[in-house]
Amino acid sequence: MLMLNREILQKIKGLYEKDGGWIVSIMEAEGTCRKTVLETDEQLPSKKWEIWKAEAERNGTALCRGDVGSEVFLEAAEKKDRVVICGAGYVGYALARLCVLTGIRTIVIEDRDYFAEKAREAGADLVICRPFEEAVRDLPEEKNTAFVVVTRGHAYDQRCLTAIAGKKAYYVGMMGSRTRAAMMGKELENQGVEAEWIRNLHAPIGLEIGAQTPEEIAVSVLAEILSERTRLGCGRKEGHEVFDRACQKLEKKEKFILATILERKGSAPRKEGTHFIVSESENTFGTIGGGKLEADVKEAAQNMLKSGKETEILHADLNNKDAAEEGLVCGGRVKVLLEAGVFE
């Protein structure tokens, strides 16, 4: 097991890149913290670990009691969630721009050169200009995927959905009226698509907010995707960027502190497993919730950097008088692990 050095950071990055595994932080009673990684198919050390992992699979993280006063924090490492948009017309273009703005990995599939170029202008991470069914079929499997079908016609929608039906996804939506959605359901059923999959298809697409323009429709679609993602526990996976940035800082010999939320109670703004970087230059990357909590973490991190301390547990109380004076009426308590980047 390792401290927060280049070797362990590279291992953690590898988990995110291959879409599977667990980051394990073991906090000893004397105040040290050791890290390791577990592959998804790796044999767990004991039955106790299997119980911990089952809890983490349900919630994304688990904070457990270890031996002799130690604590073990498990967090899932998965690829950043992605939205695959089939069609780069007015709605597809608007949705791509919105997804990019939101920080979601965005893939657009479009079989027309002009519209594919528009999707690139929107900032999509990847634009595939190929026949829809071929492009969908050749996409690598990733469970944290939302598919949005907004092509220029019913026939193209059908080809997309037939290919998508064989893919892992937490959300699939198609734009169109209820009548068109019913027709599509029957056609998909005739092609052998399972009835349950058809029932779970979001068609008509988007939340009912009275959307009229392409931009408004895009907002309703993204809102529905985010709602479904939260309902199914597929929260945004943003750890890769944080650990990538940490690796860059070690390469540049820049001192930093990695903050991780271990536990929260009440109405704390960010969930367990949220990461935040504070550099010696006082630059930050990510957010741990803003306001007083973030200010407390930044102050503690700077003190650690000055003292040379490698590990600290911060207990932040958002219910106290100082928090009230800042207008934090919701309140809550947060337990944060602070770790210093270690140079070899």
Contacts in CASP RR format, 6 or more apart in sequence:
PFRMAT RR
TARGET T0000
AUTHOR 0000-0000-0000
METHOD contacts of the structure
MODEL  1
MLMLNREILQKIKGLYEKDGGWIVSIMEAEGTCRKTVLETDEQLPSKKWE
IWKAEAERNGTALCRGDVGSEVFLEAAEKKDRVVICGAGYVGYALARLCV
LTGIRTIVIEDRDYFAEKAREAGADLVICRPFEEAVRDLPEEKNTAFVVV
TRGHAYDQRCLTAIAGKKAYYVGMMGSRTRAAMMGKELENQGVEAEWIRN
LHAPIGLEIGAQTPEEIAVSVLAEILSERTRLGCGRKEGHEVFDRACQKL
EKKEKFILATILERKGSAPRKEGTHFIVSESENTFGTIGGGKLEADVKEA
AQNMLKSGKETEILHADLNNKDAAEEGLVCGGRVKVLLEAGVFE
1 26 0 8 1.000
1 34 0 8 1.000
1 35 0 8 1.000
1 36 0 8 1.000
2 8 0 8 1.000
2 34 0 8 1.000
2 35 0 8 1.000
2 36 0 8 1.000
3 33 0 8 1.000
3 34 0 8 1.000
3 35 0 8 1.000
3 310 0 8 1.000
3 339 0 8 1.000
3 341 0 8 1.000
3 342 0 8 1.000
4 33 0 8 1.000
4 35 0 8 1.000
4 246 0 8 1.000
4 258 0 8 1.000
4 310 0 8 1.000
4 339 0 8 1.000
4 340 0 8 1.000
4 341 0 8 1.000
4 342 0 8 1.000
5 250 0 8 1.000
5 341 0 8 1.000
5 342 0 8 1.000
5 343 0 8 1.000
5 344 0 8 1.000
6 247 0 8 1.000
6 250 0 8 1.000
6 251 0 8 1.000
6 344 0 8 1.000
8 35 0 8 1.000
8 36 0 8 1.000
8 37 0 8 1.000
9 243 0 8 1.000
9 246 0 8 1.000
9 247 0 8 1.000
9 250 0 8 1.000
10 247 0 8 1.000
11 37 0 8 1.000
12 23 0 8 1.000
12 35 0 8 1.000
12 37 0 8 1.000
12 77 0 8 1.000
12 243 0 8 1.000
13 240 0 8 1.000
13 243 0 8 1.000
13 244 0 8 1.000
13 247 0 8 1.000
14 77 0 8 1.000
15 21 0 8 1.000
15 22 0 8 1.000
15 23 0 8 1.000
15 37 0 8 1.000
15 39 0 8 1.000
15 77 0 8 1.000
16 77 0 8 1.000
16 78 0 8 1.000
16 79 0 8 1.000
16 80 0 8 1.000
16 237 0 8 1.000
16 239 0 8 1.000
16 240 0 8 1.000
16 243 0 8 1.000
17 79 0 8 1.000
17 240 0 8 1.000
19 78 0 8 1.000
19 79 0 8 1.000
19 142 0 8 1.000
19 143 0 8 1.000
19 144 0 8 1.000
20 39 0 8 1.000
20 40 0 8 1.000
20 76 0 8 1.000
20 77 0 8 1.000
20 78 0 8 1.000
20 79 0 8 1.000
21 37 0 8 1.000
21 38 0 8 1.000
21 39 0 8 1.000
21 40 0 8 1.000
21 76 0 8 1.000
21 77 0 8 1.000
21 78 0 8 1.000
22 37 0 8 1.000
22 38 0 8 1.000
22 40 0 8 1.000
22 53 0 8 1.000
22 56 0 8 1.000
22 74 0 8 1.000
22 75 0 8 1.000
22 76 0 8 1.000
22 77 0 8 1.000
23 35 0 8 1.000
23 37 0 8 1.000
23 74 0 8 1.000
23 75 0 8 1.000
23 77 0 8 1.000
24 35 0 8 1.000
24 36 0 8 1.000
24 37 0 8 1.000
24 38 0 8 1.000
24 72 0 8 1.000
24 73 0 8 1.000
24 74 0 8 1.000
25 33 0 8 1.000
25 34 0 8 1.000
25 35 0 8 1.000
25 72 0 8 1.000
25 73 0 8 1.000
25 75 0 8 1.000
25 260 0 8 1.000
25 337 0 8 1.000
26 33 0 8 1.000
26 34 0 8 1.000
26 35 0 8 1.000
26 36 0 8 1.000
26 66 0 8 1.000
26 70 0 8 1.000
26 71 0 8 1.000
26 72 0 8 1.000
26 73 0 8 1.000
27 33 0 8 1.000
27 70 0 8 1.000
27 71 0 8 1.000
27 72 0 8 1.000
27 73 0 8 1.000
27 311 0 8 1.000
27 313 0 8 1.000
27 337 0 8 1.000
28 34 0 8 1.000
28 69 0 8 1.000
28 70 0 8 1.000
29 68 0 8 1.000
29 69 0 8 1.000
29 70 0 8 1.000
31 311 0 8 1.000
31 313 0 8 1.000
32 310 0 8 1.000
32 311 0 8 1.000
33 310 0 8 1.000
33 311 0 8 1.000
33 337 0 8 1.000
33 339 0 8 1.000
37 77 0 8 1.000
38 44 0 8 1.000
38 53 0 8 1.000
38 74 0 8 1.000
44 50 0 8 1.000
44 53 0 8 1.000
52 62 0 8 1.000
52 64 0 8 1.000
52 72 0 8 1.000
52 74 0 8 1.000
53 62 0 8 1.000
53 74 0 8 1.000
55 62 0 8 1.000
55 64 0 8 1.000
55 74 0 8 1.000
56 62 0 8 1.000
56 74 0 8 1.000
56 75 0 8 1.000
56 76 0 8 1.000
57 76 0 8 1.000
59 272 0 8 1.000
60 75 0 8 1.000
60 76 0 8 1.000
60 233 0 8 1.000
60 272 0 8 1.000
60 273 0 8 1.000
61 73 0 8 1.000
61 74 0 8 1.000
61 75 0 8 1.000
61 76 0 8 1.000
61 271 0 8 1.000
61 272 0 8 1.000
61 273 0 8 1.000
62 72 0 8 1.000
62 73 0 8 1.000
62 74 0 8 1.000
63 71 0 8 1.000
63 72 0 8 1.000
63 73 0 8 1.000
63 262 0 8 1.000
63 263 0 8 1.000
63 272 0 8 1.000
63 335 0 8 1.000
64 71 0 8 1.000
64 72 0 8 1.000
64 73 0 8 1.000
64 74 0 8 1.000
65 71 0 8 1.000
65 72 0 8 1.000
66 72 0 8 1.000
71 262 0 8 1.000
73 260 0 8 1.000
73 262 0 8 1.000
73 337 0 8 1.000
75 260 0 8 1.000
75 272 0 8 1.000
75 273 0 8 1.000
77 239 0 8 1.000
78 143 0 8 1.000
78 144 0 8 1.000
78 237 0 8 1.000
79 142 0 8 1.000
79 144 0 8 1.000
79 237 0 8 1.000
79 240 0 8 1.000
80 104 0 8 1.000
80 105 0 8 1.000
80 144 0 8 1.000
80 236 0 8 1.000
80 237 0 8 1.000
80 238 0 8 1.000
80 239 0 8 1.000
80 240 0 8 1.000
80 241 0 8 1.000
81 104 0 8 1.000
81 105 0 8 1.000
81 144 0 8 1.000
81 145 0 8 1.000
81 146 0 8 1.000
81 229 0 8 1.000
81 234 0 8 1.000
81 235 0 8 1.000
81 236 0 8 1.000
81 237 0 8 1.000
82 104 0 8 1.000
82 105 0 8 1.000
82 106 0 8 1.000
82 107 0 8 1.000
82 142 0 8 1.000
82 144 0 8 1.000
82 145 0 8 1.000
82 146 0 8 1.000
83 95 0 8 1.000
83 99 0 8 1.000
83 104 0 8 1.000
83 105 0 8 1.000
83 106 0 8 1.000
83 107 0 8 1.000
83 145 0 8 1.000
83 146 0 8 1.000
83 147 0 8 1.000
83 148 0 8 1.000
83 225 0 8 1.000
84 107 0 8 1.000
84 108 0 8 1.000
84 109 0 8 1.000
84 136 0 8 1.000
84 139 0 8 1.000
84 145 0 8 1.000
84 146 0 8 1.000
84 147 0 8 1.000
84 148 0 8 1.000
85 92 0 8 1.000
85 95 0 8 1.000
85 96 0 8 1.000
85 99 0 8 1.000
85 106 0 8 1.000
85 107 0 8 1.000
85 108 0 8 1.000
85 109 0 8 1.000
85 119 0 8 1.000
85 124 0 8 1.000
85 148 0 8 1.000
85 150 0 8 1.000
86 109 0 8 1.000
86 110 0 8 1.000
86 132 0 8 1.000
86 136 0 8 1.000
86 147 0 8 1.000
86 148 0 8 1.000
86 149 0 8 1.000
86 150 0 8 1.000
86 151 0 8 1.000
86 156 0 8 1.000
86 157 0 8 1.000
86 160 0 8 1.000
87 108 0 8 1.000
87 109 0 8 1.000
87 110 0 8 1.000
87 115 0 8 1.000
87 132 0 8 1.000
87 149 0 8 1.000
87 150 0 8 1.000
87 151 0 8 1.000
87 152 0 8 1.000
87 156 0 8 1.000
88 96 0 8 1.000
88 108 0 8 1.000
88 110 0 8 1.000
88 112 0 8 1.000
88 115 0 8 1.000
88 116 0 8 1.000
88 118 0 8 1.000
88 119 0 8 1.000
88 122 0 8 1.000
88 127 0 8 1.000
89 110 0 8 1.000
89 115 0 8 1.000
89 118 0 8 1.000
89 150 0 8 1.000
89 152 0 8 1.000
90 214 0 8 1.000
91 150 0 8 1.000
91 175 0 8 1.000
91 214 0 8 1.000
91 217 0 8 1.000
91 218 0 8 1.000
91 221 0 8 1.000
92 108 0 8 1.000
92 119 0 8 1.000
92 148 0 8 1.000
92 150 0 8 1.000
92 214 0 8 1.000
92 218 0 8 1.000
93 115 0 8 1.000
93 118 0 8 1.000
93 119 0 8 1.000
93 122 0 8 1.000
93 214 0 8 1.000
94 214 0 8 1.000
94 215 0 8 1.000
94 217 0 8 1.000
94 218 0 8 1.000
95 148 0 8 1.000
95 150 0 8 1.000
95 217 0 8 1.000
95 218 0 8 1.000
95 221 0 8 1.000
95 222 0 8 1.000
96 106 0 8 1.000
96 108 0 8 1.000
96 119 0 8 1.000
96 122 0 8 1.000
96 123 0 8 1.000
96 124 0 8 1.000
97 122 0 8 1.000
97 123 0 8 1.000
97 218 0 8 1.000
98 215 0 8 1.000
98 218 0 8 1.000
98 219 0 8 1.000
98 222 0 8 1.000
99 106 0 8 1.000
99 222 0 8 1.000
100 106 0 8 1.000
100 122 0 8 1.000
100 123 0 8 1.000
100 124 0 8 1.000
100 125 0 8 1.000
102 222 0 8 1.000
104 236 0 8 1.000
105 125 0 8 1.000
106 123 0 8 1.000
106 124 0 8 1.000
106 125 0 8 1.000
106 126 0 8 1.000
107 124 0 8 1.000
107 125 0 8 1.000
107 126 0 8 1.000
107 127 0 8 1.000
107 128 0 8 1.000
107 139 0 8 1.000
108 116 0 8 1.000
108 119 0 8 1.000
108 122 0 8 1.000
108 124 0 8 1.000
108 126 0 8 1.000
108 127 0 8 1.000
108 128 0 8 1.000
109 127 0 8 1.000
109 128 0 8 1.000
109 130 0 8 1.000
109 132 0 8 1.000
109 135 0 8 1.000
109 136 0 8 1.000
109 160 0 8 1.000
110 116 0 8 1.000
110 119 0 8 1.000
110 127 0 8 1.000
110 128 0 8 1.000
110 129 0 8 1.000
111 129 0 8 1.000
111 130 0 8 1.000
111 131 0 8 1.000
111 132 0 8 1.000
111 156 0 8 1.000
112 129 0 8 1.000
113 129 0 8 1.000
116 127 0 8 1.000
116 128 0 8 1.000
116 129 0 8 1.000
119 127 0 8 1.000
120 127 0 8 1.000
128 135 0 8 1.000
131 159 0 8 1.000
132 151 0 8 1.000
132 156 0 8 1.000
132 159 0 8 1.000
132 160 0 8 1.000
132 163 0 8 1.000
133 159 0 8 1.000
133 160 0 8 1.000
133 162 0 8 1.000
133 163 0 8 1.000
136 147 0 8 1.000
136 160 0 8 1.000
136 163 0 8 1.000
136 164 0 8 1.000
136 167 0 8 1.000
137 163 0 8 1.000
139 167 0 8 1.000
141 167 0 8 1.000
141 168 0 8 1.000
142 168 0 8 1.000
143 168 0 8 1.000
143 169 0 8 1.000
143 170 0 8 1.000
143 234 0 8 1.000
144 170 0 8 1.000
144 234 0 8 1.000
144 237 0 8 1.000
145 167 0 8 1.000
145 168 0 8 1.000
145 169 0 8 1.000
145 170 0 8 1.000
145 171 0 8 1.000
146 169 0 8 1.000
146 170 0 8 1.000
146 171 0 8 1.000
146 172 0 8 1.000
146 225 0 8 1.000
146 228 0 8 1.000
146 229 0 8 1.000
147 160 0 8 1.000
147 164 0 8 1.000
147 167 0 8 1.000
147 169 0 8 1.000
147 171 0 8 1.000
147 172 0 8 1.000
147 173 0 8 1.000
148 173 0 8 1.000
148 175 0 8 1.000
148 205 0 8 1.000
148 221 0 8 1.000
148 225 0 8 1.000
149 157 0 8 1.000
149 160 0 8 1.000
149 161 0 8 1.000
149 164 0 8 1.000
149 172 0 8 1.000
149 173 0 8 1.000
149 174 0 8 1.000
149 175 0 8 1.000
150 174 0 8 1.000
150 175 0 8 1.000
150 205 0 8 1.000
151 157 0 8 1.000
151 160 0 8 1.000
154 180 0 8 1.000
154 183 0 8 1.000
154 184 0 8 1.000
157 174 0 8 1.000
157 184 0 8 1.000
158 184 0 8 1.000
158 187 0 8 1.000
158 188 0 8 1.000
161 172 0 8 1.000
161 174 0 8 1.000
161 184 0 8 1.000
161 188 0 8 1.000
161 193 0 8 1.000
161 201 0 8 1.000
162 188 0 8 1.000
162 191 0 8 1.000
162 193 0 8 1.000
164 172 0 8 1.000
165 188 0 8 1.000
165 193 0 8 1.000
165 194 0 8 1.000
165 197 0 8 1.000
170 228 0 8 1.000
170 229 0 8 1.000
170 232 0 8 1.000
170 234 0 8 1.000
171 202 0 8 1.000
171 224 0 8 1.000
171 225 0 8 1.000
171 228 0 8 1.000
171 229 0 8 1.000
172 200 0 8 1.000
172 201 0 8 1.000
172 202 0 8 1.000
173 201 0 8 1.000
173 202 0 8 1.000
173 203 0 8 1.000
173 205 0 8 1.000
173 206 0 8 1.000
173 221 0 8 1.000
174 181 0 8 1.000
174 184 0 8 1.000
174 201 0 8 1.000
174 202 0 8 1.000
174 203 0 8 1.000
174 204 0 8 1.000
174 205 0 8 1.000
175 203 0 8 1.000
175 204 0 8 1.000
175 205 0 8 1.000
175 217 0 8 1.000
175 221 0 8 1.000
176 203 0 8 1.000
176 204 0 8 1.000
176 205 0 8 1.000
177 204 0 8 1.000
178 204 0 8 1.000
180 203 0 8 1.000
181 201 0 8 1.000
181 203 0 8 1.000
181 204 0 8 1.000
184 201 0 8 1.000
184 203 0 8 1.000
185 193 0 8 1.000
185 198 0 8 1.000
185 201 0 8 1.000
188 197 0 8 1.000
188 198 0 8 1.000
189 195 0 8 1.000
189 198 0 8 1.000
202 224 0 8 1.000
202 228 0 8 1.000
205 220 0 8 1.000
205 221 0 8 1.000
205 224 0 8 1.000
206 217 0 8 1.000
206 220 0 8 1.000
206 221 0 8 1.000
206 223 0 8 1.000
206 224 0 8 1.000
207 220 0 8 1.000
207 223 0 8 1.000
207 224 0 8 1.000
207 227 0 8 1.000
208 220 0 8 1.000
209 216 0 8 1.000
209 219 0 8 1.000
209 220 0 8 1.000
209 223 0 8 1.000
210 216 0 8 1.000
210 220 0 8 1.000
211 217 0 8 1.000
211 219 0 8 1.000
211 220 0 8 1.000
229 235 0 8 1.000
229 236 0 8 1.000
238 275 0 8 1.000
238 286 0 8 1.000
239 275 0 8 1.000
241 285 0 8 1.000
242 258 0 8 1.000
242 275 0 8 1.000
242 276 0 8 1.000
242 277 0 8 1.000
242 285 0 8 1.000
242 286 0 8 1.000
243 275 0 8 1.000
245 277 0 8 1.000
245 285 0 8 1.000
246 256 0 8 1.000
246 258 0 8 1.000
246 277 0 8 1.000
246 341 0 8 1.000
249 255 0 8 1.000
249 256 0 8 1.000
249 277 0 8 1.000
249 279 0 8 1.000
249 341 0 8 1.000
250 341 0 8 1.000
250 343 0 8 1.000
253 343 0 8 1.000
254 279 0 8 1.000
254 280 0 8 1.000
254 281 0 8 1.000
255 279 0 8 1.000
255 280 0 8 1.000
255 305 0 8 1.000
255 340 0 8 1.000
255 341 0 8 1.000
256 277 0 8 1.000
256 278 0 8 1.000
256 279 0 8 1.000
256 280 0 8 1.000
256 305 0 8 1.000
256 340 0 8 1.000
256 341 0 8 1.000
257 277 0 8 1.000
257 278 0 8 1.000
257 301 0 8 1.000
257 304 0 8 1.000
257 305 0 8 1.000
257 338 0 8 1.000
257 339 0 8 1.000
257 340 0 8 1.000
257 341 0 8 1.000
258 275 0 8 1.000
258 276 0 8 1.000
258 277 0 8 1.000
258 338 0 8 1.000
258 339 0 8 1.000
258 340 0 8 1.000
258 341 0 8 1.000
259 275 0 8 1.000
259 276 0 8 1.000
259 277 0 8 1.000
259 278 0 8 1.000
259 288 0 8 1.000
259 297 0 8 1.000
259 301 0 8 1.000
259 314 0 8 1.000
259 336 0 8 1.000
259 337 0 8 1.000
259 338 0 8 1.000
260 273 0 8 1.000
260 274 0 8 1.000
260 275 0 8 1.000
260 276 0 8 1.000
260 336 0 8 1.000
260 337 0 8 1.000
260 339 0 8 1.000
261 268 0 8 1.000
261 270 0 8 1.000
261 271 0 8 1.000
261 272 0 8 1.000
261 273 0 8 1.000
261 274 0 8 1.000
261 288 0 8 1.000
261 334 0 8 1.000
261 335 0 8 1.000
261 336 0 8 1.000
262 272 0 8 1.000
262 273 0 8 1.000
262 313 0 8 1.000
262 335 0 8 1.000
262 336 0 8 1.000
262 337 0 8 1.000
263 272 0 8 1.000
263 334 0 8 1.000
263 335 0 8 1.000
264 270 0 8 1.000
264 271 0 8 1.000
264 272 0 8 1.000
264 332 0 8 1.000
264 333 0 8 1.000
264 334 0 8 1.000
264 335 0 8 1.000
265 332 0 8 1.000
265 333 0 8 1.000
265 334 0 8 1.000
266 330 0 8 1.000
266 331 0 8 1.000
266 332 0 8 1.000
266 333 0 8 1.000
267 318 0 8 1.000
267 330 0 8 1.000
267 331 0 8 1.000
267 332 0 8 1.000
268 289 0 8 1.000
268 293 0 8 1.000
268 318 0 8 1.000
268 331 0 8 1.000
268 332 0 8 1.000
268 333 0 8 1.000
268 334 0 8 1.000
269 289 0 8 1.000
269 290 0 8 1.000
269 293 0 8 1.000
270 287 0 8 1.000
270 288 0 8 1.000
270 289 0 8 1.000
274 287 0 8 1.000
274 288 0 8 1.000
274 289 0 8 1.000
275 286 0 8 1.000
275 288 0 8 1.000
276 284 0 8 1.000
276 285 0 8 1.000
276 286 0 8 1.000
276 287 0 8 1.000
276 288 0 8 1.000
276 294 0 8 1.000
276 297 0 8 1.000
277 284 0 8 1.000
277 285 0 8 1.000
277 286 0 8 1.000
278 284 0 8 1.000
278 297 0 8 1.000
278 298 0 8 1.000
278 301 0 8 1.000
278 302 0 8 1.000
279 285 0 8 1.000
280 305 0 8 1.000
282 298 0 8 1.000
282 302 0 8 1.000
284 294 0 8 1.000
284 298 0 8 1.000
287 294 0 8 1.000
288 294 0 8 1.000
288 297 0 8 1.000
288 336 0 8 1.000
291 326 0 8 1.000
291 328 0 8 1.000
292 316 0 8 1.000
292 318 0 8 1.000
292 322 0 8 1.000
292 323 0 8 1.000
292 326 0 8 1.000
292 328 0 8 1.000
293 316 0 8 1.000
293 318 0 8 1.000
293 334 0 8 1.000
296 314 0 8 1.000
296 316 0 8 1.000
297 314 0 8 1.000
297 316 0 8 1.000
297 336 0 8 1.000
297 338 0 8 1.000
300 312 0 8 1.000
300 314 0 8 1.000
300 338 0 8 1.000
301 338 0 8 1.000
303 309 0 8 1.000
304 310 0 8 1.000
304 312 0 8 1.000
304 338 0 8 1.000
304 340 0 8 1.000
305 340 0 8 1.000
308 340 0 8 1.000
309 340 0 8 1.000
310 339 0 8 1.000
310 340 0 8 1.000
310 341 0 8 1.000
310 342 0 8 1.000
311 337 0 8 1.000
311 338 0 8 1.000
311 339 0 8 1.000
311 340 0 8 1.000
312 337 0 8 1.000
312 338 0 8 1.000
313 335 0 8 1.000
313 336 0 8 1.000
313 337 0 8 1.000
313 338 0 8 1.000
314 335 0 8 1.000
314 336 0 8 1.000
314 337 0 8 1.000
314 338 0 8 1.000
315 333 0 8 1.000
315 334 0 8 1.000
315 335 0 8 1.000
315 336 0 8 1.000
316 333 0 8 1.000
316 334 0 8 1.000
316 335 0 8 1.000
316 336 0 8 1.000
317 323 0 8 1.000
317 332 0 8 1.000
317 333 0 8 1.000
318 328 0 8 1.000
318 330 0 8 1.000
318 331 0 8 1.000
318 332 0 8 1.000
318 333 0 8 1.000
318 334 0 8 1.000
319 331 0 8 1.000
319 332 0 8 1.000
319 333 0 8 1.000
323 331 0 8 1.000
END
